[in-house]
Amino acid sequence: MSEERPSHVVIQGILPKEAPGIRREFSDWAKDHENNIQVSLFIRALQKFYDIPYTETLSYFQVAGIHGYPGNLKWDGAVAPPHDRDARHYIYCTHNHFNFPTWHRPYMVLFEETLWKLMGEIIEKDLEFHDDADKKLWLEERNKWRLPYWDWALNSAQGKVPDLFVPYSINIRQPVGKGGSQQESENVPNPLARFQVKENGVPIKMGKLPKKYRVDSVPLGDGSYLPWADCSGTSRWGIKPHTKPDEWTEGVNKTEMIAPAINNHEWYFSPDRRKPEDRKKREEAIFKHPVGDLLHRLFKIDNWEDFSSTRVNQAPSDIDWEKWVSLEYVHNNLHGFIGGDGVEGIGHMQNVPSAAFDPIFYMHHCNIDRITAMWQTLHEGVWFENDVLAERELYPFRGPKLDGEIDYFTSNDVRDWTRFGYQYEILELREGETEVGRKRRINEFIDKSYFSTSHVLLKDEGHLFHDGSDIESFAARNDFEDYIIDVIYDRQVIPLTFYALNGDPYMVHFFLGAPVPQPESNGVTAKITFKSPKHVGMVYNFSTPWLGNGNNTESAMSDVESDREEPEPESDQPTCGNCVSQQAENILSNAMIPLTIPLYNAAADKDIEGLENIHPDQVRDFLANELTWVAVSTNGTIIPWERLPKTKVFVLKGKAKHYTENSKLSSYKEYDALGHITHNKPAGASHADYGQYA
């Protein structure tokens, strides 16, 4: 029996006297921010969090470091993760594991609870109140506050980063002044724009910190580095190739690049672009991005393992092709969209070791937790098939377990999110509502809020399905053809300069038509941008390079200059034990790209030859000629497929049932191989590969 250890951080959440507090969508929560007490408290608390010295366990720096670097720091005295075989490094995050959603749940609670406690200190010690009623109001708003989530898939948001993340300074509310009049808003630095680590109040490069706390640049397999050691502040798309650290070391954001990245799949529109009136519709519909379509399909998965993780779960004989979309896969792509593409610029969210230093990480992962809670509600009673995995400790997070003892949480301990004092509005059981009614309402929200394949096909603006009847009658009588790309991929890339596999992050992009590589200015390294209207989807391998070569500081990147001295020869690059372990066990990952909407729009576009409808007899030949794919590193360089020998691309045709009722989500089934589309192509699945999964 474990002993209570009060000296450790105990995570229990914000425990309300009555009902759990509500986590709200960020943009809705932040309305009228200059007069919003919760926003004022949040901004002040986050800055106070930043100001805690990096040497303290509950500093922002160390809490962010749980997810990745510095990697040499044992957080709160916790043991090394069990996947770290030599027990020397402390990169605790669990990617490509079935406990991916449950590990991040107490992490978000820790962040939320820490800010809430700091809000209390701000009210009691930092702010000056002249009116007891005003102070009571601020205390009430503090107790109502819960961490907001950023729903990047909302149709209405169009992938746009909430406004509050953009400016480097912000006006926030102050308490009522003397005489009872409201004071003017106070202008303060905006901590949501970036985190900066400081020493004695002055920004310091993370690579200059004492060895125990030092954040390394990340070595990639082509000999280049991601230059996190040269940074004192976080960036989003802000670190440009061929630039000096002085231009970005304190943190630079190009937030305007994020929405186009999310919405870059320009095939997700339906009008005929030849007509002037439809070109405007096309421009508007570009913003109906495919992330929503992935969520639609994700909510239909009926088992935890396929829902939760990119980790290949099924034996070949048990394969369900439609289940290769997962929460982790959607999450991975968003890290790439928010961080950068390596050509226009890179940022901290792009890379596992550095991601949690960017404050946007927590609102992103709060949304991941919301999606998890929604799926749990829709699939009540569904949980881990393996009880041993459900009881595996979620290091380094401790708190009251189900039996009341203080110890490391397990997935079973965090299964019920409301025990941590929060709920999501969509999941509240309303007065007089049954469980069946709640599930219908959740489905209606999903269908109305997130763009999907059914929206395109049921509108049928290209007139591909008209048979003399209305579309509702047609949908009731018929199944629709559905096309998907399924990908098995290795999280490890064979490096050019090292002797073993490395966990380089990279992207696999898919096109209808071949993209044109753009040579670098030196005319040697072929790079590629992904603004082509024929871009139909991507898979982002969000992983940690684990092959250290004795470099604990920055080395010169191929694309980003560094002013750092050469590394100490005795230094020890932190490695990700999780990645090393999965490579040793030959654990692979999977993902899915829906193809039906791109094909529908190609068929509806009279300027595109070779496809008049989406019947298999036409689609087979069209895809055989037009579908291409390319792997690209995080610095934009094309990766030869021989460096990714385990990657396999499959193309499949199935049946979909789409419903005109919002309370019914589309269902997908009966997928068959279209092997000749990929056979004999680099990284394409052969006929024999498909046969393994027949």
N, C-alpha and C positions, 0 to 999 in steps of 0.2 A: 504494500500500500504506500502510495506516495505521500511525502510530507508537504505541508504547506510551506511555500518559500516566499515570504512577504518581501524579501529583498529584490525580487524580480518584478518586472513589469507585468501587471495583471490586466488583461484585456477583458472588459465586461460590457462595453458599450455605454450609451447614454440611457440609463434605466429610468423610464418615466413612472410617475405615480399612477397613471391610468393607461390609456392606449399608447402604442408605439408612435414615435414621431414620424413624419412623412418626409422621405427623400423625394425632392422635386426635380423636374427637368431644369437644367441650368438657366437657359435663356428666360424661361417663364419665372423662375425664382428671382432672377437678377433685374427684373423690370424696375424702372424708376430707381436705379441704384443710388442716386444721390440722396434720396429720402428713405432708403431702405435700411432699417436697423440691422437686420441679419447680414446684409452685404457689408455694412460698416464693421460689424464684429468679425466677420469672416476675413476681410482684408487685413484688419489689425492683428488678428490671431495668427494668420499665415505669416505675416512679417515678423511677429514675435517668435514664431516657430523657427524662422530662418535665422534669427539673431541669437538663438541658443548656441553656445560654442560647439564646434564639431566634435569635440572630445567627449561630449555628454551623450549617454545612451539615448535619451529622448530628444536629441537635436534632430532637426530636419535632415541634416546630412547623414546621420547614422540610420534613421528610419528609412530614408531612400536607399541607403546602401544595403539594406536587407535583400533587395531584389538582385543586386549584382555587385559592382565594385564599391568600395575598395577590395573586397574579397579576402583580405587578411584579417578582418576584424570580426571577432566572435561576438555577435550582437546579444546583449543582455546575458552573457555567460552561457548561451545556448550551445549545445554540442554541434559539431559539424554535421551537415546533412548526411544521411546514411548512404547516399549515392556517391559521396566523396570518399573514395577508397583509402586514401592516405590521410584523411582527417586533418588536412593542413589548411584548407580554404573554406570560405564561408559565403558562397554564392547560394542562397537558400531557395531561390525561385524554382518552381516545378513546371517546366514546359514539356509538352509532348507526354503528359501523364494524365491519368483519369482524375486525379485530384487537382488539376489545374484550376477549376472554378472554386473549389472549396479552400484551397490554400490562399487564394487572393481575398476570400471573404473576411477572415479575421485581420488581414493586412489593412483593408479599407476601414474596418472598425477601429483599429489602432490609430489610424490617421484621423478619423472622425472624432474619436474620444479625446485625443490629444488636443485638437483644436478647440473642442468644447471646454476643456479645462482651462486653456489659455484665455478663452473668452471671459471666463469667470474672473481670472486675475485682472484682465483689462477693465472690467466693470468695477471691481473692488479697489484697484490700486492705480490704474493708469488714467482713467477718465475722471473728470471733475463734474459732479452732479450738483445742481442747485435746487432740484425739485425731487422730492421723494417719489412722487407718482411717476416722474420720468424715469428714474432709476428702476422702479418696479417694472415699467414697460420694457426696458432693455433686458432685465433679467427674464421676463416672460418670453421675449423673442429669442433669447439665448437658449432657453429650454425647449422651445419649439424647433429650433434649427437642427437640421440633419444635412449630411453631405449631399450636395446636388449632383446629378449625373448629366453628362452630355450625350444626348441621343443623336448621334451622327447619322442615323438612318431615316429620320423623319422627312417625309415629303416636303413639309412646310419649311424645314431648315435648309434644304438643298445642300447639305454637307458643310454649311458655313460654320466656322468656329465662332462661338459666342463672343459678342462684342467686348465683354469684360476682360478677355484674354489678350487683347490687342495693344492698348496704349501702355506706355511706360510710366504714366502717372494717372491718377484717378481722383475724382472728387467723391468724398464719402460723408455721410451724416455725422454730426456732432450732437452731444446732448443739448437739451434746452439751456439757454444761458440765464444769467441773472435777470430777474424781472419777468421770467416766464416766456420770453420770446425765443423762437428757434434761431440758433446761430447759423451763419453761413456754412456751407459744406467746406470740408477741409481737403486740400489737395495733398496727396501722399504718393510716394512711389508705389507702383502697382506690382505686388508680388506674383500675380497670376501671369505676368508677361515672361518672367524668368526667375530662376533661383540663382543666387550668387553666393559662393562660399567666401567667407571673410575671416581675416585674422586682425584683431584689434581694429575692427571697423573698416578695413581696407580689403578689396577683392584680392584673392590670391589664387594663382593657378593651382588646379587640383593636383597636378604633378609635382608641385613644390611643397605639398604638405608633408609632415613627418611620415616616415615609412609605413607606420601602422595604418595611417589614414589616407595614404596616397592613392589617387585614382590614376590608373595607367591608360595610356593609349592602347588601342586594341589591335593586335597584329592580325593581318589577313594573309591568306595563303599565297597571294601574288607578290608578297614582300612589302605591301603598303600598310598604312596604319590609319585607324580612325582616331583623330587627335584629341581625345578627351583630356589628356594630361595638360594640354595647352590651354584648357578652358577654365576660367573662374566662374563663368555663367553658362546657362543652358541656351541652346539655339533651336529654332525650328526652320529648316530649309535655309539656314543662314550661313553655313560654312561652305564657301564656294571653292571650287578647284582653282589652283594657281593663285591663291591669295595668302597674304601674311597673317599670322595670328593676331597682330594688333587690330586687324579689321573685324575680328569676331570673338576674341578671347573672352570678353565680358558678357557675351551672349547677344545674338542678333536673330530677329524673327522676320521671316517673310510669310506671315500668316495667310496672306492672300493666295499662296500656292496650295493650301490644304484643300479647300473646296474643289478646285479644278482637279486635284489628284483623286479625290473621292469620286468625282463625277467624270473622270476622264474616259469612261467607257461610252463613247458617243454613239454607239449603236443602240443605246437604250432610249430610242424615240420611235414614234410610229408614223409621222406624216411623210408624204411624198415630197422630197426636197425640190422637185422641179417647179412646183407651184409657188409663186411669191407669197400667197397667204399661208402656205404650209411651212415655208422656211422659218417664219416667225414662230410657229408652233414647235418646229424642230429645235430652235434655239432655246425655247422655254422648257421643252421636254428633256433636253440634255441633262437637266438637273435631277431628273428622276433616275437616280443612280442605282446600280445593281445591288448595293448592300442590302436594301430592303428585300430584294428577291431572295437573297441568301437567307435572311431571317425567316421569310415565309417557309422556305423548305426546312430550315433548322427546327422550327417549332413542331414539325410533323414527325421528327425522329422519335422513336418510342423506347429507346434504351439509353441509359446513362453514358455508357462507354463511347458510343458513336456521337452522342450529343456533345460530350465534354471536351474531347481532345482530338488532335490531329494524329495521335498514335494509331497505327494500324491495329485494329481490334479483331477483325474477322479472319478466320481461316479461309483459304480459297474456296472450299466447298460450301461455305456458309455466306458467301458474299451477297450484300445488298448494295448495288451500285448507287442507289439514291441516297445512301447514308454517308457518303464521303464528304458531305458538308458538315462542319462542326463549329461550335462556339469558338474554339481556339483558333481555327482557321480564319474566321471573320475577324477576330481580335488581332491576329498577326498582320493581316492586310492593313488594318487601321494604323498600326504602329508605323508601317511603311508610308502610308498616306500623310501622317502627321509629321513624321521625322524628316523625310526628304527622299529624293530619287537617286542621289549620287551624281546626277548630271547638272541639274539646276542648283543643287545644294543639299547638304545633309544637316541632320540635327539629332539631338540626344534620344528622342523617342524611337529612332530607327534601330537602335542597338540594345540588346538585353542588358549588358552591364551598366549602361548609362541612362536607361529609359526613365527610371523612377525619380531622377533628379529634376525632371521637368514637371511642374505642378499640374499640367494638363493630364498627366498619367493617372491621377487619382479620380478625376471626373470621368475619364475614359473607362477605368476599371469599375467605377461605381455603376456605369451603364452595363458592363459585362455582368456584374452581380445582379442587376435588375432583370436582365434577360434570363439569367439562371433561375431566379425566383419565379419569373413568369412561366418558364418551362416546367419547373417543379410543380407549380399549381395546376397547369394543364395536364400533367402526367403524374398525378397524385399517387404515391405509393411506389413509384419507380425509383430505384437507387442502385448503388454499386451491386454488380452481380457477385463480386468477390468480397466477402466480409473482411478478409485480412486487409485488403487495400482500404476499406472504409475505416478500419481501426488504426491505420498507419499515422504516426504523429506528423503534424504539420509544423515542423520546426521553422522558426524559433518562437512561435506564438503560444503563450501560456494564458490560462484563464480558468474560470470555473467550468469544469466538465459536467456532463449530465448527472454524475453522482455527487456534484458539489465540491469535489476536491480540486485544488489548483494544480494543474499540470499542463503538459503540452496538449493542445487541442488535436482531435482527430476529425475526419470528415463527418463522422456521425455526430460529434459534438456541435458542429456548426450547420447541420442540415436545416434546422429551423432558424432562419435569419431574424425572426421577430424577438427571439430571446436576447438579442443585442440592442433592443429598444428602437428599432426602425422598421418601417413598412414602405411600400411603394403604393402610390394612390390607386393605380389601376388594379391592385390586388386586394384592396380593402373589400371585405364582405359587407355589402350595403344592407341597410335595414330591410328585412323581409325577403332578401335575396337568397336563393338556394345555391348550392355548389354548382349545379348544372347551369343556373342562370349566370353565375360569375364566369364560368368558362366560356359561355356564349359571348358575354360582354368583352372578355379578353380577346377572343377571336375577332370580334368586330373591330376592336381597336387596332389589332395587327393588320387587318385587311384594309382599313381606312387610312392608316398612318404610313404604311410601307409599300412602296411600288413593287409590283410583282409581275410574273409572266401572265397570270390570269387577267390582269388589268389590260394588257396589250391585246391578248387574244379575244377577250370578251367585247372590247370596244371595236375590234376588227376594222380599224380605220383604213386599212389597205384593201378591204373587201376580198379577202382570200377565202372566206368560209361561207359566203352567201350561197344558199341553195334554194332561194325562194322563200325561206322562212326567217323569222327574226332570230337573233343570236341566242336569246334565252332558250328558245325551243331547240335550236341546234345543240346548245351546250347540254341540255337535259337528255338528249338522245344519243350523244356521241362522246367518245373520248377524244382528246387532242394528242397529236404527236408531240413528244418532248425529246429534246436532244441535250446531252451533257458531255462535258469533258471531265473525266476522272484522272487524277494524277497520283501516282505513288512516287515519293521523292525521298532522297537521303538528306538528312540535315548536315551531313559532312561533305565538304568539297575536297577533292584531291588537290593540294597546293602545287604551285609551280616551283616553289623554292624550298619547301620543307619535305621531310622524308615520310611523313605520315598524314593521316586525314586530319582535317581541321574543320571547325564548325562555322565557317564563314556564312554570314547572312547573304542571301541572294534572292532574286526574283525570277520567276518564269512567266513570261508574257505571251499571250495568245492573240493572233490576228486573223482576220479574213483578208488575205493578201499579205505579201511580204513587206515588213518595215524596211526603211532605208537607213543603214548605219551612217552616222556622221563621224568622219575621222577627226581626231584631235588636231590641235594646231601643229603638232610635230609630225602629223601625217602618218603616224604609225599605229596607234591604238584605236581600233574601231569602237566607237561608242554609239549609243542609240537613245533617242528620246521617244516618249510614248504619247505624243499628242495626235497620232494618226486617228482619223475617224473609224478606221478599221480595227482598232484595238478592242477586244471583246472581254478581256479579263486577265487576272494575274493571280499567282500564288507567291506569297512572301514567306521565305524561310527565315523566321524570326528566331535566331539561334545565337549562341555565344561561341566565338572562336576560342578553342581551348588549348591550342598547341602553343605553349609559351616557349620562347627561345632565349630566356634569360633577360628579357627586357622589361623593366618595371617603369620605364619612363617613355617619353615620346621618342620615336625615331622619325626621320623624314618620310613623309608619305609620297607616293608617286604624284599626287594631285594637290596636296596642301603642304605649304612650306612650314617649317618648324624652326624655332630659335633655341631649341633645347640641346643641352650637352649630351654626349654619348652616355648610354646606360652604364650603371655600375656592373661590373662583371659578376659580382656575387648575388645580384638581385634575383628575385623569384617571382616570375609572372603568375598571378593567380589564374587558376584554371577552373572551368565549370565541371565539377564532378558528375553532374547529371548528364552532360553532353558526352563526357568520356565513357561513362557507363553504358549509355545507349549505343554509342558507336561500337563498343566491345561486344554488345549483345545483338548487334545488327538490327536495331529497332528502326523501322521506317515510319514515314508519315504519309497522310493522304489528304486530298482536297478535291473540290469540285468547282467547275465553271459552267453555269447554265448557258446553253447556246440557242435556245428557242427564240428569244427576242431578237438577237442579231440576225438570225435566219429569216424571221418574219419580216424584218425591215429590209433585208436584202431582196426578198421576194416582192415586197411592195414598191421598191424603188425601181422605176422603169429604166434608170440609167445603168443598172447593174444587169449584166447578161448572164444567162446560165441558170437562173432560178426564178420560176414563176409562182411557185407555191412551196409549202414545206412538207410535201409528201416524200417519203423515203426514196422513191425512184429518182427524184431530182436532187435531193439533199446529199445523197451518197457521192455523186460525181462532183457536185459543187464543192463539198468539203475536201474531197480528195485533191482537188486542184487548188483550193484557196486557203485552207486552214494551215497556219504556220505557227511555230513557237520558238522562243529564244530565251536562253538563260542569261541573266545580266547580274554582275556584281553590284555592290552598293556604291561603287565609284563609277558605275555606268559602263564598265567594260564587258563585252560579250564573253561568256564563259564557254569554252569548247565542251561539247557533250561528253567527251572522253573523261573530263574531270568530274562528271556526274553519272557514273556508269550504272547506278541502280535506279535512276529515274525512268519511269514508264508513263507514257501518255496514252490513255484509252479514250475512244469516242463511242458513245452508246445512244441507242434510240429506245425510248420507252413510251408509256401511255400516261396521260395526265387527265384527271377529272377536275374541271374548273366549275365553280358554283357562282351563281349570281347573288346568292344570299351572303351577306358579309359575315355571318356567324359560322360559315363553313370555309375552312382553308382548303386549298387544292391538295389533292392526293396524287402520288406518283408511284408507278409500279411497272413491272414486266420489261426490264431493260435488256436489250439484245446488243451484241457486239457489232460494230461497223469496222471490222478489222482492216479492211483494205485501205482505209483512210490513214492509218498509222503504220501499217506493215512496211518494213524496209526504209522507214524514215528515222533519222537520228533521234534517239530517245523515244521513238514511237513503239508502242506495244506490237509485238508480232502476233501472228495468228496463234502460235503456241502459247503466248502469254495470256491471250484471251481464254484459250482452252483450259488453262489452270483454274479459271474462275467460273467455268461453265457449270 
